[in-house]
Amino acid sequence: MKIKIYARSHVLFAAKILANHLRKLYHEPSIVSDIDPNDVTLHIIYCAFVAPALPKNYIVYQTEVLNSKWFTKDYQHILDGALAIWDYDARNVLHMPYKSHSVVPPGINPQSIDGNRDIDVMHYGSINERRRNLLNEVQDYCCIKIIEDVYGEDMYALLKRAKVVLNLHYYPNAPLAVFRIHEALSYGCSVVSEPTNDVAQKFHNDVVYFTESAFDFKTCIEKALDRSFDYDLTALDDYSFNAVKVAIR
């Protein structure tokens, strides 16, 4: 079956992995940057709240935190019109009145990295007051390269240079940012993250350093910098592939 995947630049890495999963399942996916509202081809749409149009048949790949600013009435209308909804987080599925839903975490695609990793610690993503306060605390103990508004190949080039990526929640008690974490792990970065109270953390305990206080961040960063990248990522990608296999039926 032909499938079109609509994805913006900040989730393009995950979309390419999804396309690979679909090929293994004998579908014919293509990644598109525009949507024809008259197109009857099945679409899988990331970031549907900013999609330029909606096709006749679509699945929403829901990537936002429950109750974030993006959960508007318009977005709910988009969700209501979907054939199905794939969500990265089980808590969203439990608390949203989805008519047809699946938990589909993003996959892993290890990259071949040659070159010098000259960035010890990096944080990338939008910065709000909460993240800024945490970064200021952690910067008392180490130097952090802070990246905003960089996407695509420019972001991948930075990930190839980074040894450790910090994952800080945008919202209090937020789900684990698995899109960022899986992307960083794919590029051979160790990840130090705030914890979460959802089921996703247990799947990442062997490959992510979880910590709560700024001082503990220092300890975990030191451990991550001293450890060679020897994480087995197979289980995470297998889990993603099997979730896609079930959801696409």
Steps between C-alpha positions, in 0.01 A plus 500: 500500500621848416530728802604865518668630815476872571770618741657832593875535538522438875343152468645412161755258647219305670290510182782340299521217754123455479531476121761226541269309736216524249722373218582193710125445521473515119344845473620773265556813711619838382571810708325814376523868587152596375151351506236497226156509667359299208759222532343168606837339583534408866707765679676479836524856628743624762425841660151496351406828672727683253435284194435714189189294419336171584466217247201270462650219707750560777652372821622758749837422657443696822827643635387761753478498878146462633348839592774694323414819312454299180194313630250752364147447373636506145751229582231291666294534182798368301535208740129425474526476120790256500464134407724424798734675739850383582638651817854486633383495863268257680374768740361704211311195378357437846378856550384600151168380354665350193264285295778286358845525646834326530819572692775520238839616630760625252772262386878500511735519202869494607711728283857443389698777670854596406671803643575682819235544769603842620173593680492348846141587598218634282134588544280559198139606464280795591587680823227610741539634853503153653777371276697823534496475880617138491772575247623787716524263798684229307736758344633568849666157468582465130506684168197431279462584133138617464343464156170654390326519162743267323355211300576244233856449377633787712363330812636161397846655455486625860384162630800337333722727711320463835603253767206555736151638432287634785127433495306751712120503512323798346205451736502370860430127524522466123531169316843391385608686184570180310531670162797704622647216703483243219648748254790576736563131570496428126785749458707334771433759772455397861184649652451645848133567572254612759287204609137444414222308667381324186569151375748622237773549758529129579581431134784755514660431837788308340582767240420833671633655820201626702544761772296769677725760665751734339783352705402146399507617139867580553568147627309337213668719239840400634401132482368542147816677386718224646302217341556385146184478291417130531121506539293227338222685318349197326215453746380859466487480121334157507233640734435786258484268197257261670279792607485622138425146383197479729378857442508493119273195468 
